[in-house]
Amino acid sequence: MDARHFLGLEPTDDPLRWRLPVTPAVCTPGRFLYGGCGLAAGIVALEEASGRPVVWATAQYLTYAPTGSVVDWEVVLPAVGRNTTQGRAIGRLGTEEVLTVNAALGRHDLDLSGTWVEFPDVPGPEDCPVQKIPPMFADTVLVRVEQRVARGRLMVELDGRPGDARSAFWARVPGHLEPSAATLAVIGDFVSGGVSQPLGVRTMGRSLDNTLRVAQLVRSEWILCDIHMHALAHGFAQGLAHLWAQDGTLLATASQSISVRRWPGDLEVIAGAATNTPTSNPEGP
């Protein structure tokens, strides 16, 4: 299963236009399009239209696309160079713009390379506990990504005591052994969940923007999402994540700004999470 099928993104007769039915499979618990899936859809459309891989892509979210709606995508490629294409994908509900994905795509040969961030010292996925998914997350995109906590606390362990601003988890999307930029966009949007770790309390966040910078793509069953939260002030948080393959290859960096809220019904949700037993390989809806 590739990213297009994971998202349910549909081509049209025009290679510059696509359709994304907003099913529960690509939605948040709030029943609207998950930001990472919106960015991922824009990436797929841009890569298909340009014939080039994404180097950098960023999404700005303007409004919600509710479950049951259809987002129509229009791709614009205003600058096509020898090695690089600059483009944007605009997602709309009717005439209303929902989000815009701007991107640079391409590659060229250079006999220099390097990685100057370090792979974190964490256990492998087989030695990490499975994140317990609260019942309110059922029938959303969040249960389609298996998570194993490598650094930090499980959601049921957040007890109000402040913790480390750095957390990490292993993620696996069933059938995705060849990570794509779109797959990484979905996983990178989990940065918003990292806000709870330093606070020690559960929060919910809406992404205002979402940026993915791709380093290189290699085969990997599991992807390590190493999150660094930077700040929370006036209701808005910022953070980034390094996304790693199991062999230590840096795949990409994801970053975002987040509008943060306290988690409503916190005690009831966590009580449910404590008794919820996720499958080892959740297929989702």
N, C-alpha and C positions, 0 to 999 in steps of 0.2 A: 504494500500500500504506500503510494507516494503522497506528498503533501497535498496535491490537488484533491485526491480522493479523501484524505483525512478531513479536509475542510468542506468537501462537497461543492467545490468551486466549479462552475459550469461554463464552458466556452460558448460562444455564439458564432454566427457566420462571419462576423467581423473580428479579426485577430486582436483588435484594440479594445474590444468590449467583452466583459465577462459578467456573470451573475453569481451571487453568493446567497443562497437561501439561508436565513438565520434560524437554524434548527437548534434544539437544546444541545446538540453535540458540539456546538461552537459558542455556547453561551456561558455566562457567569451565573452564580446563584441568584443574582438580581434579575435574571431573565432578559438579558440584553447581550449583544455581541461582545465576546471576550476580546480585549484589546490586542492580545498577541495573535489571535486568529485574524483580526482585521489587518494587522501589519503583514502577516503571513500571506493573506490573499493578495494584497497589493504587490508583494514580492514575486509571487508566482506569475501574476499577470505581467509584470514588468520584465521578468526573465524570459517569458514566452514571447512577448512582443519584440524584445530587442535581440533575442538569441544570445544574450550574454549573461554571465553570473553576477549577482549583486556583490558589490564591495561594501557599500554603505546604504542603509535605508532608514528613514525616520518617519514616523506617523504622528500626525496631530489629530486628536479626537475632538470633534466639535459638538456632537450630540449622540444620543443612544440609538441603536438599531435594535428594536425589541424582537423577541422570539416570535416567529411566524411571519416576519417581514422578509423582503428580498433586497439586498444591496446590489445596485447596478454599478459596475466598474467601467471607467473610461481611462485608457492609457494614452498619455501624451509624451512624445519623444522629441523635445525641441532641439536637442544637441546630440548629434551622432558623429563621433570622431573616429580616428583610426583605431584607437585602443579603448576608448571610453564612451559610453552613452550616458547622458543625463536625462532623466525622465521623471514622470510623476503618474500616479494612479489615483483617481478621484472616485471615492465611493459615495453613492447617493441613494436616498430613498425618495423616489419621484424626482422632484427638482431640488430637494433639500440635501445639501452636502453634509455627510456624516463624518468622514475622515478623508485626509489626503496623505498619501505616501510619496515622499520624495526620495529619489535614489540615484546613485551612481553605479554603473555596471560596466564590467569589462575585466581585462587582464592583459599583462604583457610580460615578456621574459626579461629577467634581470638576474645576474649572477651573484646577487647579494641577498641574504635573508637572516632572520634572527627573531627570537622571542625573549623579551626582557621582563616578563613576570614569571613567578615560580608556581608550579603546580603545588597545591596545598597538601600537607601531610594529613590525610584522612584515611579511614578504612575503605576497603573496596565495597561495592554495593552488596555483595553477598554477606558482609559482616555488619550491615547497618539495618536498624529497625525500619519497618514499613510505616510511613506516615498514616495515622488513623484519620480517615476522611469523615467529617461530620455528615449526618443524614441530609442536611440542607444542601450539600454539594452534589447529591445524587442527581443523575440525569443532566449533568453539565460537562463541559470540556475538562474540568478538573479531575474527574474520575477516569479519564481516558489516558492520563499520564501517570504512570506508576512512579511514586516517590519514595526514596529511602534516605532517611536523615543521617548525614555524615558528620555534621557539626552543628551544634545548637540543640534546641529542645523541640520535642514533639508538641503539637498544639495542645494536647491534654496536660502537658507539664508546665505551661505558662501560668504562673501563680501570682503575678503582680510584682515579683522581684526583678529588678533590671538585670539584663544580661549583656552578652557580647554583641557588638554591632556587626560582627562577621558571622555568617552561617553558611552552610553548604548542604546540598542534597544531590543524590544521584537520581536521574530521571530516565525513564524508558518509555518510548512510544511504541506500542505493539506494531511489528512489521516494518519499523524504520531502522534498518541496520546501516543505511547510507544517509547520514544526516544531511539535510539541505538547509539553505538559509531560512526557508520558511519554517522548517521544524524548529530551528534554533530560535526563531522569533516567538514561537509559542512558549517554549521553555523559558526564554529570557524574560517574559512578562511576569514570571513568578517573583521577580525582584520585589514587587509590591508586598508580597507576603513576608518579606524580610523585616519589615518595620516592626513587627511584633516581638522579634527577638531581643533587641536592646531595651524595649519598653517593658517586656515581661507581661504584657496584656495583649489580648487579641484585638486586632484592628481590621478594618476593611478599607480597601483603597480603590480609587478610580484613576486610571492612567490619564494624564494630560498629554503626554508625549511618550514615545517609545522608539529607541534608536538601537539598531543592530549594526555592528562593524565586523565584517567577516575577515578572519585571518586565512585559514585554509580548512578544507573539508576532508576528513578521512573517515573510513569505516569505523563504527563504534556502536556496540549495542546499547551501552549506557553513556549518558552525558552528565558530567559533574557541573552543577550550577553553584559557583562560589560567589556568594553575595556579600557586598560591602555596603552597608547603609552609611550615609554621610551626615544627614541632618534632618530634623523635623522642626519646623517653625511656622506659626500662624496657620496650621492645618495642612501644610504641604511638606512632603518629604522628598529627598533625592537619594538615589543609590545606583549602584552598578553591579554587574555580575560578569565574571569570567566564565566562559563555557568551555569545558575541557573534554577531550576524548579519553577513553580509558588508558591509552598508551602515553598520556601526558602531552598530547598535541593541543595547543590552544586553537580552538575552533573559531571563537568569536567573543566579542565584548558586547553586553547589552546594558543599556542605561535608561532611566526614566525619571520623570517627575510625577508625584502621586498626590492626589487629594485624599486625605486620611480621615476616617471616621472610626469611632469606637464600634465594636461588634455588638449589635443589638441581640438581646436574649442570650447573653454570653454563657450563663450557667447552664441553661437548658441545652444549648448547642454542644457544649463540652461534655455534658453528661451523656448525650447521645453518642458522641465520638468515642467515649470510653467503652461503650458496649458494641460499637460497630466494628465488624471484622472484615476488612477489605480482602478481595482476592489477590493472589500473588501476581496476577497479570490482568488487571481490569480492562475489559474491552469497551466499556462505556456504552452509550446508547447507539 
